């Protein structure tokens, strides 16, 4: 590789890392524990990456954990163009998926070709949700807002009129498929929270 | 391992991931690009992890990149108890290091023993800065606020009266030692910024 190519690749890598700075400004529907503000997608991505690393230490996972962590760090970058979408929204998911794909193609495309190809493959793996790594990563991603809402007395569930049944139907199967031990824990917590009034009335 | 131990480990893992939520409330001295607020340490940790992944795609690194990424995700957790310390502070660094070690021992100690041991070893590796992974990770960590300040017309350098000479003397050697290609790029950017008035007068 020529020296000029090396310099161009470094400049494009920096342009990419500055472009993704925008993820710090994308707000989600849940709040950090005890905070008044909504969390942004950058800090969320950090927390689920550490969560995945932590789970890998206690569970007998036969997956490439580093690949799952990398997916979690990148999977929400499309929100820079497409915004956050509330997990309990009823429709528009196909259009949403297309918009996020367009977004990540643009954003990864700022990085050098090799980086863009690598990151897009991670994103598509997560999006398809078929490999064991993607299923585990999706389970971790789905669980985090549940844990925050449980710590915030209901949080976005109460704010948005979401019932217990809707939560368990929407997030349960995906968490159980990717990390059954985690779902075993969460199911009990959700049952307990139901009796504390953390959900909208059914 | 018994079923009861598995349940206890899952509960402790969840307690840990909820404890580290506090990192979202630790404010640093730099701001996201074009933003009025200061960035927090959780979103910073995310950005440098992705930055490290990106650099690994274009550079011929003979290191375990996944280990460097894991270090970057964890290395600032001590700030939950010890707060952020401005990189250009003149003294108090030894006390600071001890306070951060006490903090991460407390915080990792919430997680199951195996997780705590693994994470503390990553933290100590980063802190010592002797392995190639730690040197690379430290270079990435040091570079990110430089890139944000360059994108913000001087940012925390002007706000805190930091000169060009102090920036290059404080961050230059560490970035060059861990990622010489990155320092080659930044040095030129810093020189250019000097002529644009991004630093306090010498």
Interface residues (C-beta under 8 A of the other chain):
Chain A: X6 X7 X9 X10 X11 X13 X14 X16 X17 X18 X20 X21 X22 X23 X24 X25 X32 X33 X35 X39 X40 X42 X43 X45 X46 X47 X49 X50 X51 X53 X54 X55 X57 X58 X66 X69 X70 X73 X74 X111 X112 X114 X115 X118 X119 X144 X147 X148 X151 X181 X182 X184 X185
Chain B: X6 X7 X9 X10 X11 X13 X14 X16 X17 X18 X20 X21 X22 X23 X24 X25 X32 X33 X35 X39 X40 X42 X43 X45 X46 X47 X49 X50 X51 X53 X54 X55 X57 X58 X66 X69 X70 X73 X74 X111 X112 X114 X115 X118 X119 X144 X147 X148 X151 X181 X182 X184 X185
